[in-house]
């Protein structure tokens, strides 16, 4: 178990650099967490630590109630939200960002309409809007779970806040956060030119199914 946790700490630490690389965070905001396989534990970024200074040793271990189990630093202020998601969803990674274009949709209290094939591929429809909730307890987590229930989207834009994304592992959750910002930007720019034209639901489903089943490399049996 110790070796599993240490590898996950290393992975989650490295993935924080991707948030900076893609311009999804500012200063010390944002966080990545990862569920420890086979245990009721997850690892997460500590609160207020600079991305430039972050090391695997800084990454803390919490239980699914959000209580610190291992580490010397205080966990992220979003730990309760992550813990709630892990208790109620079958996911292996959770990411939170304040990426600018997605947060602009959050400030307008609008879901991002599915007007791009990239959205149909990755999100299977619109990126839904979640409710406003205060930081500090599991209110945000409840809003995430309630909003994503019944949706194919791995990301939700929480009203007046920012993005939370989930995935089978931390890397998949980071990818969803990156793609969320990308399509939020493009759709925002498109709407400045005129009304958005959503893709019909049947075509969205066809695109999403193909992307999930065909895109990327697949292991071929001998």
N, C-alpha and C positions, 0 to 999 in steps of 0.2 A: 504493500500500500504506500509506503514512504516513497518508493521510486516512482510510482504512478503520480503521486501528488507533485513531486519535484519536476517531472516532465511536463505536467500540466501548468505548473507555475512558469516554467521557461516558455511554453507556448503562449500563454496568456500575456506574459510580459512583452514578448516579441510582437504580438498582435497590436499592442497599443501604439507601436510605431506606425502601423498602417492607418490608424485614425489621424495621426499627424500628417502622414504622407498625402492623404486624400483630402485634407483640409476640413475634417469633420469636427474638430475640437479647437478650443482656444484656452491658453494658459493651462490650468490643471483640470478643466471640466471633462466629463465623459469617463467611461469605464468599460472594461471587458471582463466578463466572468466566465468560468467553465465548471461544469458539473464533474465531480470526481466519479469515474465509472465504478459501479458496484458499491457505492457508499452514499450516505445521506449528508454529503459535504459538497461545497463548491469553493473555488478560489476566486479572488476578486482584487482589483486595484485598491490600495489604501487611499484614504481621503487626503486631498491636497498635496500629493507628491508630484513634482515636476516630471514630465515625460522624459526629459533629458537625463534625469537622475534615476529613473525607475530601473530596478534590477529584479531578477527572480526572487531574491531574498526579501524584497519589499512586499511581494504579493502575499496576501493573508488568506488563511483558510477559515471558513465559517460553516456552521451547520445549517440545516434547512429552516431554522428559525431565525437565521441571520446573526447568531451569536458567534463571537470570535472563538475559534478553537486553537488556532496556531498562528503566531506572528506577533511582532512587538508594536505594530502601528494600528491605529484605528481604521476599521474598514470604511469603504466609500459611504457617503451619505445616502446612496441609492441601494445599499445592501438589502434593506427590508423589501424593496420592490423585486430585486433579483430573487431573493429567497422565496417570495410568494409565487413567482413564476415557476421556479423549480418544483415547488410543492404541488402545483396544479397543472403543469404542462409537461409533456414528455419531450424535453429539449435538453441539449447538452451545452448550449452557450447562450448568453444574453449580452447585448451591447446597448449602451446608451450614449447618444451624442446630442450636441446642440448645433448640428450642421446648418449652415445659414439658409439655404433655399427651403429645405424641409421645415425648418423652424419658422420661416416666413408663412408657409401654409398653416402651421400651428397657430401663429398669431392671428390669422384670418379665420380660424376655426373651420377649415375646409379640408376634406379628404382630397387626395390627389387623384383626379379622374384617370381611368385607364385609356389613354389616347396614344400610346406608343406600343409597338410590338415588344420592346424591351420590358415594359411593365407587365404585359400579358405573360411573357416568358418567366420572369422572375417572381412576380407577385400574384399572378392568376386573377388580376382584376385591379381595382383601385387600391391605393394605400389608405386604409381607413383612419378616421379621426377618433382618438380616444378622449375621454372626459378630462376636464381639469381636476387636478388633485394636488394636494400639498405634499412636499417632501418630508420624510421623517418617520412615517409608519408604512404599512403595506397598502395604503390607498392607491398609490400609483400601480402597484402590482395587480391589485384587483381590477383596475381600469384596463390594464394591458390584457389580462386573461379574458375578461368579459368581451373586449372589443375583438380580439383575434379568434374567439370561439366561433366556428362556422365560416371563417375566412381562410382563403388559401395564402393570404399575404403573411410573410414572415416578419413584417415590420408594421408598426403603428406610430402615427404622429399624435402625441399627447397634446391636447389643447393648451396653448400659451406656454409650451414647454419645449419639446423636442422629440427626438426619435428613440424608440426602443425597438430592437430587433432580436429575433431568436433564430436558432439553427440547431441542426443535429450535433454540432460541435462549435467551439468558439470561432473557428475560422469561417464557418458557414454564416454565423451571426454577423461577423464583421463584413462579409461580402454583401449581405442583405442591407447593412447600414450604408455601405459605399454605393450600392445600386439605388437605394432610396434617395440619396442626395442627388445622384446623377439625373434621375428621371424627374425629381422635384424641380431641379434647375431648368431642364429642357421644357417641361410643361409650363413653368412660370414664364419663361421667355416667349413661348408660343402664344400664351394668352395675351401678351402685350400686343401681338400682331392681329388678334381676332379671336373669336370663340373657338374653344377646343372641340374636336370631333371625336367622341369616344368610339372605341372599337366595339362592335356588336358582341354580345355575350357568347354566342356560339363560337365565333372566331377566337375570342379570348381563351375559351376552354381548349380549343384545338391547338392553339399556339402554346399554351401552358403545358398541356399533356406531351406534346412533341418535345419541348425543351427539357422537361423533366426526364424523359425516357431516352432521348437521342443525343442531346448535346454533350460534348466532352468525350473523353476516352472511356471505353467500356472493356472489361476483361473478356477476352474471347476464349471459349473452351477449345481445347485441342481436339 
